[in-house]
């Protein structure tokens, strides 16, 4: 009987030990999930507006001698909803690609369109694939935006990643991302190493982060191939 009580006591102790941290983690999740979701929402909308050079309200705050840029989340949502159209690739119509709008199944990816002066100025979409650097088990999420010709890059933005800080993590730096603006995606985008960029489709790779650079190159090219295929099917 004593052995039976000891076994029950040990089982209860193990359950209690595992239940407490689980309860703490669940509580933290419920407390922070809404804020995390809002953070990703605002980051995406800011990225879209920044790529299209659409202004929104910001305010520079001073704290202990340090400058901090404060954004107006309400204004970002308002400006985004006013200027950006969200559709599915099966629902959009671009005259340059097709003279008619055929019926299609509601498949394909969500896209973000910006019309300027009544004409399509650009179209963007989110793509997410596994990383290639330090953490190959985690995703890299990019927002890719192209012009109305669907071949010229308007800009890219890194929405999420877990690449090595100081190496692959440098993909978030403006100096790296600005290289993509105006580059051509056909026949394919190429990230070059050890030499100057020559062609209109070449971008400098991240120094010391070969795997991450190859990953970004592959993600963009594969995502654009899928995007073009979806658009081509509408003809």
KEFI-44572 format. One line per 5 residues: their letters; for each residue x, y, z of N, C-alpha, C. Coordinates in steps of 0.2 Angstrom, whole numbers, plus 5000, padded with zeros to 4 digits. Each point is the difference from the previous one (the first is absolute). Layout:
A	X/Y/Z/X/Y/Z/X/Y/Z  ...
This chain:
XXXXX	5004/4994/5000/4996/5006/5000/5004/5006/5000  5006/5000/5004/5004/5006/5000/5003/5001/4994  5002/4995/4996/5003/5001/4993/4995/5003/4996  4994/4998/5000/4995/5002/4996/4999/5008/5001  5000/5002/5007/5000/5007/5001/5006/5004/4997
XXXXX	5005/4997/5001/5006/5003/4997/5000/5001/4993  4998/4995/4996/4999/5001/4993/4995/5005/4998  4994/5001/5004/4995/5005/4999/5003/5007/5001  5004/5000/5006/5003/5007/5001/5005/5002/4995  5003/4995/4997/5005/5002/4995/4997/5002/4994
XXXXX	4994/4997/4998/4997/5001/4994/4996/5007/5001  4998/5002/5006/4996/5006/5001/5006/5006/5000  5006/4998/5003/5005/5005/5000/5002/5002/4993  5001/4995/4996/5002/5001/4993/4995/5004/4996  4993/4998/5001/4995/5004/4997/5000/5007/5002
XXXXX	5001/5001/5006/5000/5007/5003/5006/5004/4997  5005/4997/5000/5006/5004/4997/5000/5002/4993  4996/4995/4996/4999/5002/4993/4994/5005/4999  4996/4999/5004/4993/5004/5000/5002/5008/5001  5004/5001/5005/5001/5007/5002/5003/5004/4994
XXXXX	5006/4998/4997/5003/5004/4994/4995/5000/4994  4996/4994/4999/4996/5001/4995/4994/5005/5001  4998/5000/5006/4995/5005/5002/5003/5008/4999  5006/5000/5002/5003/5007/4999/5001/5002/4993  5002/4995/4996/5001/5001/4992/4993/5002/4997
XXXXX	4995/4996/5002/4993/5001/4997/4998/5007/5002  5001/5002/5006/4998/5007/5002/5004/5005/4997  5006/4999/4999/5004/5005/4996/4998/5001/4993  4998/4994/4997/4997/5000/4993/4994/5004/4999  4995/4999/5005/4994/5003/4999/5001/5008/5002
XXXXX	5005/5002/5004/5001/5007/5001/5003/5003/4994  5005/4997/4997/5004/5003/4995/4998/4999/4993  4995/4995/4999/4998/4998/4993/4997/5006/4996  4996/5004/5003/4997/5005/4997/5005/5005/4998  5005/5002/5004/5005/5005/4999/5005/4997/4994
XXXXX	5001/4994/5000/5004/4997/4995/4997/5001/4993  4994/4998/5000/4996/5000/4994/4999/5007/4997  4999/5005/5005/5000/5007/4998/5007/5003/4997  5005/4997/5003/5007/5002/4998/5001/4998/4993  4998/4994/4998/5001/4997/4994/4996/5004/4995
XXXXX	4994/5001/5002/4995/5004/4995/5003/5007/4998  5002/5004/5005/5003/5006/4999/5006/5000/4996  5005/4995/5002/5006/4999/4996/4999/4999/4993  4995/4996/4998/4998/4998/4993/4997/5007/4997  4996/5003/5003/4997/5006/4997/5005/5006/4999
XXXXX	5004/5000/5005/5006/5005/4999/5004/4999/4994  5002/4993/5000/5004/4998/4994/4997/5001/4993  4994/4999/5000/4996/5002/4993/5000/5007/4999  4999/5004/5005/4999/5007/4999/5007/5003/4998  5006/4998/5004/5006/5002/4999/5003/4998/4993
XXXXX	4998/4994/4997/5003/4998/4993/4996/5005/4995  4994/5002/5001/4997/5004/4995/5001/5007/5002  5004/5002/5005/5001/5007/5002/4994/5004/5001  4995/4996/5004/4994/5004/5002/5001/5002/5007  5000/5007/5001/5001/5002/5007/4995/4999/5005
XXXXX	5002/4999/5006/4995/4999/5006/5003/5004/5006  4996/5001/5005/5002/5004/5005/5005/4997/5005  5006/5003/5001/5005/4998/5005/5002/5006/5005  5002/4999/5006/5002/5005/5004/5007/4998/5004  5005/5004/5000/5006/4999/5003/5000/5002/5007
XXXXX	5001/4995/5005/5000/5001/5007/5007/5000/5002  5001/5004/5005/5007/5001/5004/4999/4997/5007  5005/4995/5001/4999/4997/5007/5008/4999/5002  5001/5003/5006/5007/5000/5003/5006/5001/4994  4998/5005/4996/5005/5001/4995/5000/4996/4994
XXXXX	4996/4995/5000/4999/4996/4994/4994/5001/4996  5001/5000/4993/4994/5001/4996/4996/4994/4998  4994/5000/5000/4996/4994/4999/4994/5002/4995  4999/4996/4995/4995/5002/4995/4994/4996/5002  4995/5004/5002/4993/4997/5002/4995/5000/4994
XXXXX	4997/4995/4999/4995/4999/4994/4993/5001/5003  4996/5002/4995/4993/5001/5002/4996/4993/4997  4999/4995/5004/4997/4994/4997/4993/5002/4997  4996/5004/5003/4994/5001/4997/5000/5004/4993  5005/5004/4999/5001/5004/4994/5003/4995/4995
XXXXX	5004/4995/5002/5003/4995/4995/4994/4996/4997  4996/4998/5005/4994/4996/4997/4996/5004/4996  4999/5006/5001/4995/5004/4996/5003/5002/4993  5007/5001/5000/5003/5001/4994/5001/4994/4996  5001/4995/5003/5000/4993/4996/4994/4998/4997
XXXXX	4994/5001/5004/4994/4998/4997/4997/5005/4995  5003/5006/5000/4998/5005/4995/5004/4999/4993  5006/4998/5001/5004/4999/4994/5001/4993/4997  5000/4995/5004/5002/4993/4998/4994/4996/4999  5000/4996/4995/4994/4996/4998/5003/4993/5001
XXXXX	4996/4996/5004/5002/4993/5001/4995/4995/4996  5004/4996/4996/4996/4995/4996/5003/4994/5000  4997/4995/4996/5003/4994/4999/5003/5000/4992  5005/4996/4999/5002/5000/4993/4995/4997/4995  4995/4997/5002/4995/4997/4996/4995/5006/4999
XXXXX	5000/5005/5003/4995/5005/5000/5002/5007/4996  5007/5000/4999/5002/5007/4998/5000/5000/4992  5000/5006/4997/5000/5001/4993/5005/5005/4998  5005/4998/4996/5005/5005/4998/5000/5000/4992  4998/5005/4997/4999/5000/4993/5006/4998/4996
XXXXX	5006/5001/5002/5006/4998/4997/5001/4993/4999  4997/4996/5005/5000/4993/5000/4995/4996/4996  4994/5003/5000/4994/4997/4997/4995/5005/4998  4997/4999/4994/4995/5004/4998/4993/4999/5003  4999/4994/5003/4994/4998/5003/5001/4997/5007
XXXXX	4995/5000/5003/5000/4997/5007/4997/4993/5001  5003/4995/4999/4997/4993/5000/4998/4998/5007  4995/4996/5000/4998/4997/5007/5006/4995/5002  5001/5001/5007/5005/4995/5003/4998/4998/5007  5003/4995/5002/4998/4997/5007/5004/5005/5004
XXXXX	4997/5001/5006/5003/5004/5005/5006/4997/5004  5005/5000/4996/5006/4997/5002/5006/5006/4999  5006/4998/5002/5005/5005/4999/5002/5004/5007  5004/5005/4999/5003/5003/5006/4997/5007/5001  5000/5002/5006/4997/5007/5001/5005/5005/4998
XXXXX	4998/5005/4997/5005/5005/4997/4997/5007/5002  5005/5005/5000/4999/5007/5002/5001/5004/4994  4995/5004/4998/5001/5004/4994/4999/5008/5002  5004/5004/4997/5000/5007/5001/4999/5003/4993  4995/5004/5000/4998/5004/4993/5002/5007/5001
XXXXX	5004/5003/4996/5002/5007/5000/4997/5004/4994  4996/5005/5000/4998/5003/4995/4995/4996/4995  4997/4995/5003/4995/4996/4997/5004/4994/4997  5006/4999/5000/5004/4995/4997/5004/4996/5005  5000/4993/4999/5004/4996/5004/5007/5002/5001
XXXXX	5002/5002/5006/5007/5002/5001/5005/4994/5002  4996/4995/5004/5004/4994/5002/4996/4995/5004  5003/4994/5000/4996/4995/5003/5005/4996/5004  4998/4998/5006/5004/4996/5005/4997/4994/5003  5004/4996/5003/4997/4994/5003/5005/4997/5005
XXXXX	4998/4996/5005/5004/4998/5005/5002/4992/4998  5006/4999/5002/5002/4993/4998/5004/4998/5006  4999/4993/5003/5003/4998/5005/5003/4993/4999  5007/4999/5001/5003/4994/4999/5005/4998/5006  5003/4994/5000/5005/4999/5005/5006/5003/4999
XXXXX	5003/5002/5006/5007/5004/5000/5005/4996/4997  5006/5003/4999/5006/4996/4997/5006/5001/5004  5000/5005/5005/5006/5001/5004/5001/4996/5006  5000/5004/5006/5001/4997/5006/4995/4995/5002  4993/5003/4999/4995/4996/5002/4996/4998/4994
XXXXX	5001/4994/4998/4997/4997/4993/4993/4997/5002  4998/5000/5006/4994/4997/5002/4994/5006/5000  5002/5006/5000/4996/5006/5001/4999/5003/4993  4994/5004/5000/4998/5003/4994/5004/5007/4999  5000/5002/4993/5002/5006/4998/4994/5003/4996
XXXXX	4997/5005/5003/4994/5003/4997/5002/5007/4996  4998/5000/4994/5002/5006/4996/4994/5003/4997  5000/5007/4999/4995/5003/4996/5003/5003/4994  4998/4997/4994/5003/5002/4994/4995/5004/4996  5002/5006/4997/4996/5004/4996/5003/5002/4994
XXXXX	4996/4999/4994/5003/5002/4994/4995/5005/4996  5003/5003/4995/4996/5005/4996/4995/4997/4996  4996/5004/4996/4995/4998/4996/5002/4995/4995  5006/5000/4998/5003/4996/4995/5001/4993/5003  4999/4999/5006/5001/4994/5004/5007/4997/4999
XXXXX	5005/5004/4998/5007/4998/4999/5005/5004/5004  4998/5006/5002/5005/5005/5003/4998/5000/5007  5005/4999/5004/4999/5001/5008/4999/5007/5002  4994/5001/5004/4999/5006/5003/5004/5000/5007  5000/4994/5003/5003/5000/5007/4999/4993/5003
XXXXX	5004/4999/5005/4999/4994/5004/5000/5002/5007  4997/4996/5004/5000/5001/5008/5000/4993/5003  5005/5000/5005/5000/4994/5004/4995/5000/5006  4995/4996/5000/4995/5000/5005/5002/4996/5006  5003/4994/4999/5002/4996/5006/5006/4996/4998
XXXXX	5004/4998/5004/5006/4996/4999/5003/4998/5007  5005/4995/5000/5004/4998/5006/5007/4999/4997  5002/5003/4995/5007/4999/4998/5005/5003/5005  5006/4998/4999/5005/5002/5004/5001/5008/5001  5000/5003/5006/5001/5007/5001/5007/5002/4997
XXXXX	5000/5005/4997/5007/5003/4997/5002/4996/4994  4997/4995/4998/5001/4997/4994/4994/4999/4995  4996/4995/5000/4994/4999/4997/4995/5006/5002  5000/5001/5006/4996/5005/5003/5000/5007/4997  5006/5001/4996/5001/5007/4997/4995/5001/4994
XXXXX	4996/4995/4998/4995/5000/4995/4995/5006/5001  5000/5002/5007/4995/5005/5002/5003/5007/4999  5006/5000/4998/5003/5007/5000/4998/5004/4993  4999/5006/5001/4997/5004/4994/5005/5000/4995  5007/5000/5001/5005/5000/4995/4999/4994/4995
XXXXX	4998/4994/5003/5000/4994/4997/4993/5000/4996  4995/5002/5003/4993/5000/4997/4999/5005/4994  5004/5006/5001/4999/5005/4994/5003/4997/4994  5005/4996/5000/5003/4997/4994/4995/4997/4995  4994/4997/5003/4995/4997/4996/4996/5005/4996
XXXXX	4999/5006/5002/4996/5004/4996/5002/5002/4993  4996/4998/4996/5001/5002/4993/5003/4994/4996  5002/4994/5004/5003/4995/4997/4995/4995/4996  5002/4997/4995/4996/4996/4996/5000/4992/5002  4994/4997/5000/4999/4994/5002/5000/4994/4995
XXXXX	5001/5003/4993/5001/4995/4995/5006/5001/4996  5004/4995/4998/4997/4993/5001/5000/4997/5007  5005/5003/5005/4999/4998/5007/5005/5005/5004  4998/5001/5006/5004/5004/5004/5006/4997/5003  5006/5003/5000/5006/4997/5002/5004/5004/5005
XXXXX	5002/4997/5006/5004/5003/5005/5007/4998/4999  5004/5005/4998/5007/4998/4998/5005/5002/5006  5005/4996/5000/5005/5001/5005/5007/5001/4997  5004/5005/5003/5007/5000/4998/5001/5005/4994  4995/5003/4997/5001/5004/4994/4994/5005/5000
XXXXX	5001/5005/4996/4995/5005/4999/4994/4998/4996  4994/5002/5002/4994/4998/4997/5000/5003/4993  4999/4996/4995/5000/5003/4993/4993/5000/4997  4997/4994/5000/4993/5000/4996/4995/5004/5004  4994/5001/4997/4994/5003/5003/4997/4996/5005
XXXXX	5002/4993/5000/4997/4996/5005/5004/4997/5005  5006/5004/5002/5005/4998/5004/5000/5004/5007  5001/4997/5005/5000/5003/5007/5006/4998/5004  5003/5004/5004/5005/4997/5004/4998/4996/5006  5003/4994/5001/4998/4996/5005/5003/5002/5007
XXXXX	4997/4998/5005/5002/5002/5007/5007/4997/5001  5005/5004/5002/5006/4998/5002/5001/4995/5006  5003/4994/4999/5000/4996/5005/4994/4996/5001  4995/5000/4996/4994/4996/5001/4997/4997/4993  5005/4996/4998/4998/4997/4993/4994/4996/5000
XXXXX	4999/4996/5005/4994/4996/5000/4993/5004/5001  5000/5005/5004/4995/5005/5000/4998/5003/4994  5006/5002/4996/4999/5004/4994/4997/4995/4995  5003/4994/4999/4997/4995/4996/4993/4999/5001  4998/5000/5007/4993/4999/5002/4996/5005/4997
XXXXX	5002/5006/5001/4996/5006/4998/4999/5000/4992  5005/4998/4997/5000/5000/4993/4995/4995/4997  5000/4994/5004/4996/4994/4998/4993/5002/5002  4999/5003/5006/4993/5001/5002/4996/5005/4995  5004/5006/4998/4997/5005/4995/4999/4997/4993
XXXXX	5005/4996/4998/4999/4997/4993/4994/4995/5000  5000/4995/5005/4995/4995/5000/4993/5003/5001  4999/5005/5004/4994/5004/5002/4998/5004/4994  5004/5003/4996/4998/5003/4994/4998/4995/4994  5003/4995/5000/4998/4995/4995/4993/4998/5001
XXXXX	4998/4998/5007/4994/4998/5002/4995/5006/4998  5002/5006/5002/4995/5006/4999/4999/5001/4992  5005/5000/4996/4999/5000/4993/4996/4995/4997  5001/4994/5003/4995/4994/4997/4993/5001/5002  4999/5003/5006/4993/5001/5002/4997/5006/4996
XXXXX	5004/5005/4998/4998/5005/4996/4999/4998/4993  5004/4996/4997/5000/4997/4993/4993/4996/4999  4998/4997/5005/4994/4995/5000/4994/5004/4999  5000/5007/5001/4994/5004/4999/4999/5002/4993  5005/4999/4996/4999/5002/4993/4995/4996/4996
